[in-house]
Amino acid sequence: METRVSGGKPGPPGKSFGPRTLAGRLALAAAGVALASWVVLPLITVTYRHTYPITDTWIMPVIGVVLLDVATVLNLLCVWRWGERSRLNVITTVLLVPTALLFTLIVIGEVLGGAQCG
């Protein structure tokens, strides 16, 4: 199987830097949204804490963890199941898996421990 790299030259499969499939691009977009949520959600919490009390609860970290876990599963499926072997998808998967595990364990520990936000 032959793939085309930029410039129209044929290249070996799996040696491209960017994703070759739509699923690979969606997985990278999901990873970007998930990682950006860990910046945006605390800003929303700080800004609207007194106006909307829902932002001052356990819901915001759970939203971040769910987005991160969905992006991780999507990247894992792209790399292992659907054969997306671009370097960017592999690097993203290697970075997302430990990050998702760490944040998931932290949020689960806070929920089980009854941590109070605020």
N, C-alpha and C positions, 0 to 999 in steps of 0.2 A: 504494500500500500504506500502510495506516494503522497506527500502533502506539499503544498506550495507555501513558501515563506515569502516575506515582503520582497518585491522585485520580480516575482514570478519564477524564481529558480526553484526547482524541486529540492526538497530537503527530506531527511529521514524522519519517519513518524516519531512523535514524542520529543523532539528536540527543539521545539519552538519555545520562545519565551512567554508569549501571550496565549490565551486559550483559543482553541480551534473551533469549539462548539458553543452553541447558545447556552447549554447547561453550564459550561465552564465560566462563561461571562456572567451568568446569573449567580453562580456561587461566589464569584469575586465581589459582585455588587452586594450580595447579602452579607458578606464579611465586612465590607465597608460600612454598611448601615449598622451592623451589630457593634462594631468598634466605635463608630461615631456616637452610638446611643449612650456609651459610657461617659461621654463628654456632655451630651445634650441633656440627658435625664437629670444629672445633678444640678445643672443650671436651671432647669425647669423647677426642680424642688426648691432651690434657694430663692428663686424669683417669686414663685406663687405659693410659698409655704403658708402665709397667713390668709390669703384669699381663698384658696382651695385646699382644705385640710387633707384631701385624698393624696396629694403629692407628698405628704409628710408621713406616709405609712410604708409598709413592706412592699407595696405594689410596684414602686419604681425599680427597685433592684430585681424583682422577679421579671419584669418586662425586659430588662437588660439581659438577664440570664437566658430567657426564652429566645430572644433574638440571636444571642451568641450561640446557643445550642443548635438552633435551626441552621445557622450559617455553617457551623462545624459539620453537622450531619450532611448538609448539601455538598460541602467540599469533599468529605470522605466518600460520598457516593460518586461524585465526579471522578475522583482519582482512582478508586478501587473498582467500582462497578461499571462505570460508563467509559473508562479508558482515557480520560482526559489527562494526558501526561505533560502538560505544559509546565515549564519551570515555575511560573507564577502561581499556578494552582497547587503545586506540590509544596512550595514554600509557605503559602497561605495555610494549607492544611497542617503542616508541621508546627506553625505558630499558633493556630487556633485550637488544636486539640488540648495541649496542656493549659492554655488560658481558659478554655471552656470548663475543663475539669476543675481548675482552681476556683473560678468564680461560682460554679455550681455548688461546690462543697462549702464555700463561704456563706452563700445565701441560704442553703439548706441548714447549715449550722446556726445561723442567726434566727431562722424561723423556728427551728426546734428548740433553741435556747431561749426564745421569747425576748430577743433583743428589741429595745425600744428605740425608734428613730426620733431624733430631735432632742 
